């Protein structure tokens, strides 16, 4: 059997890159933002923080907050016809 090539961030050079105007220090408000269950959010990864990041395939998708675990939130999204649940840190979420 051949070994699997590549890791978590493989082929994401342009997808997980900040624009020139967004570079610099990360706001502390983004780290501690709160969401209510049932709130609509957009998945937008913060490339400087790898902890709590979802799989890059779901970048740009929108979903609904369905629960909380520690500091992170469960987000339900539609992937084709399937409904999936992602556990994501709030720094990677934006309100809609």
Short mmCIF file of the C-alpha atoms (twelve columns), coordinates in Angstrom:
data_MODEL
# 
_entry.id   MODEL 
# 
loop_
_atom_site.group_PDB 
_atom_site.id 
_atom_site.type_symbol 
_atom_site.label_atom_id 
_atom_site.label_alt_id 
_atom_site.label_comp_id 
_atom_site.label_asym_id 
_atom_site.label_seq_id 
_atom_site.Cartn_x 
_atom_site.Cartn_y 
_atom_site.Cartn_z 
_atom_site.pdbx_PDB_model_num 
ATOM 1  C CA . UNK A 1  0.000   0.000  0.000  1 
ATOM 2  C CA . UNK A 2  1.149   3.491  -0.805 1 
ATOM 3  C CA . UNK A 3  1.359   6.120  1.913  1 
ATOM 4  C CA . UNK A 4  -1.038  9.034  1.854  1 
ATOM 5  C CA . UNK A 5  0.639   12.169 0.557  1 
ATOM 6  C CA . UNK A 6  -0.050  15.504 2.194  1 
ATOM 7  C CA . UNK A 7  -1.417  16.832 5.423  1 
ATOM 8  C CA . UNK A 8  -4.235  18.991 6.721  1 
ATOM 9  C CA . UNK A 9  -3.314  22.180 4.824  1 
ATOM 10 C CA . UNK A 10 -2.261  20.578 1.528  1 
ATOM 11 C CA . UNK A 11 -3.192  22.595 -1.617 1 
ATOM 12 C CA . UNK A 12 -4.483  25.571 0.382  1 
ATOM 13 C CA . UNK A 13 -1.855  28.171 -0.551 1 
ATOM 14 C CA . UNK A 14 -4.352  30.672 -1.936 1 
ATOM 15 C CA . UNK A 15 -7.405  29.561 0.037  1 
ATOM 16 C CA . UNK A 16 -5.831  30.083 3.475  1 
ATOM 17 C CA . UNK A 17 -4.022  33.333 2.703  1 
ATOM 18 C CA . UNK A 18 -4.872  36.739 4.138  1 
ATOM 19 C CA . UNK A 19 -5.250  39.737 1.866  1 
ATOM 20 C CA . UNK A 20 -2.706  42.511 2.214  1 
ATOM 21 C CA . UNK A 21 -5.104  44.788 4.148  1 
ATOM 22 C CA . UNK A 22 -5.994  42.057 6.685  1 
ATOM 23 C CA . UNK A 23 -2.427  41.226 7.749  1 
ATOM 24 C CA . UNK A 24 -1.112  42.137 11.182 1 
ATOM 25 C CA . UNK A 25 -2.196  41.491 14.739 1 
ATOM 26 C CA . UNK A 26 -5.403  39.573 15.363 1 
ATOM 27 C CA . UNK A 27 -8.061  41.396 17.360 1 
ATOM 28 C CA . UNK A 28 -8.711  39.960 20.826 1 
ATOM 29 C CA . UNK A 29 -12.444 40.540 20.230 1 
ATOM 30 C CA . UNK A 30 -12.400 37.847 17.522 1 
ATOM 31 C CA . UNK A 31 -10.952 35.339 20.016 1 
ATOM 32 C CA . UNK A 32 -13.654 35.890 22.618 1 
ATOM 33 C CA . UNK A 33 -16.740 36.577 20.451 1 
ATOM 34 C CA . UNK A 34 -19.921 34.825 21.590 1 
ATOM 35 C CA . UNK A 35 -22.598 33.165 19.444 1 
ATOM 36 C CA . UNK A 36 -26.098 32.041 20.363 1 
ATOM 37 C CA . UNK A 37 -27.504 28.651 19.374 1 
ATOM 38 C CA . UNK A 38 -29.467 29.034 16.137 1 
ATOM 39 C CA . UNK A 39 -27.385 31.987 14.905 1 
ATOM 40 C CA . UNK A 40 -26.218 31.975 11.260 1 
ATOM 41 C CA . UNK A 41 -22.454 32.109 10.747 1 
ATOM 42 C CA . UNK A 42 -19.974 31.962 7.872  1 
ATOM 43 C CA . UNK A 43 -16.829 29.809 7.995  1 
ATOM 44 C CA . UNK A 44 -13.854 32.045 7.260  1 
ATOM 45 C CA . UNK A 45 -10.544 30.622 8.487  1 
ATOM 46 C CA . UNK A 46 -7.977  32.734 10.309 1 
ATOM 47 C CA . UNK A 47 -4.731  31.374 8.793  1 
ATOM 48 C CA . UNK A 48 -2.530  32.560 11.680 1 
ATOM 49 C CA . UNK A 49 -4.416  30.341 14.166 1 
ATOM 50 C CA . UNK A 50 -4.418  26.605 13.429 1 
ATOM 51 C CA . UNK A 51 -6.170  25.445 16.609 1 
ATOM 52 C CA . UNK A 52 -9.865  24.799 16.188 1 
ATOM 53 C CA . UNK A 53 -9.727  25.161 12.404 1 
ATOM 54 C CA . UNK A 54 -12.176 23.156 10.317 1 
ATOM 55 C CA . UNK A 55 -11.131 21.160 7.224  1 
ATOM 56 C CA . UNK A 56 -10.355 23.619 4.370  1 
ATOM 57 C CA . UNK A 57 -12.964 22.008 2.088  1 
ATOM 58 C CA . UNK A 58 -15.662 23.865 4.049  1 
ATOM 59 C CA . UNK A 59 -14.031 27.321 3.679  1 
ATOM 60 C CA . UNK A 60 -16.603 29.980 2.784  1 
ATOM 61 C CA . UNK A 61 -19.658 27.859 3.649  1 
ATOM 62 C CA . UNK A 62 -22.388 29.166 5.920  1 
ATOM 63 C CA . UNK A 63 -24.191 27.271 8.646  1 
ATOM 64 C CA . UNK A 64 -26.081 27.451 11.910 1 
ATOM 65 C CA . UNK A 65 -24.573 27.272 15.413 1 
ATOM 66 C CA . UNK A 66 -26.019 24.152 17.037 1 
ATOM 67 C CA . UNK A 67 -24.075 23.852 20.284 1 
ATOM 68 C CA . UNK A 68 -20.976 24.657 22.301 1 
ATOM 69 C CA . UNK A 69 -18.072 22.579 23.641 1 
ATOM 70 C CA . UNK A 70 -15.553 24.443 25.760 1 
ATOM 71 C CA . UNK A 71 -14.600 27.581 23.841 1 
ATOM 72 C CA . UNK A 72 -15.576 26.093 20.463 1 
ATOM 73 C CA . UNK A 73 -18.937 25.908 18.682 1 
ATOM 74 C CA . UNK A 74 -20.705 23.175 16.743 1 
ATOM 75 C CA . UNK A 75 -21.775 24.467 13.316 1 
ATOM 76 C CA . UNK A 76 -24.234 22.524 11.124 1 
ATOM 77 C CA . UNK A 77 -23.607 22.901 7.384  1 
ATOM 78 C CA . UNK A 78 -24.975 21.298 4.229  1 
ATOM 79 C CA . UNK A 79 -22.382 19.414 2.162  1 
ATOM 80 C CA . UNK A 80 -24.305 18.359 -0.928 1 
ATOM 81 C CA . UNK A 81 -27.360 16.501 0.438  1 
ATOM 82 C CA . UNK A 82 -25.714 15.593 3.750  1 
ATOM 83 C CA . UNK A 83 -25.852 17.674 6.897  1 
ATOM 84 C CA . UNK A 84 -22.514 17.787 8.704  1 
ATOM 85 C CA . UNK A 85 -21.438 19.161 12.064 1 
ATOM 86 C CA . UNK A 86 -18.085 20.913 12.481 1 
ATOM 87 C CA . UNK A 87 -16.426 21.851 15.769 1 
ATOM 88 C CA . UNK A 88 -14.853 25.271 15.232 1 
ATOM 89 C CA . UNK A 89 -13.115 27.932 17.304 1 
ATOM 90 C CA . UNK A 90 -14.928 31.317 17.197 1 
ATOM 91 C CA . UNK A 91 -11.929 33.017 15.569 1 
ATOM 92 C CA . UNK A 92 -12.810 31.119 12.366 1 
ATOM 93 C CA . UNK A 93 -16.478 32.232 12.411 1 
ATOM 94 C CA . UNK A 94 -18.180 35.412 11.130 1 
ATOM 95 C CA . UNK A 95 -21.756 36.515 11.853 1 
ATOM 96 C CA . UNK A 96 -24.164 36.676 8.908  1 
# 
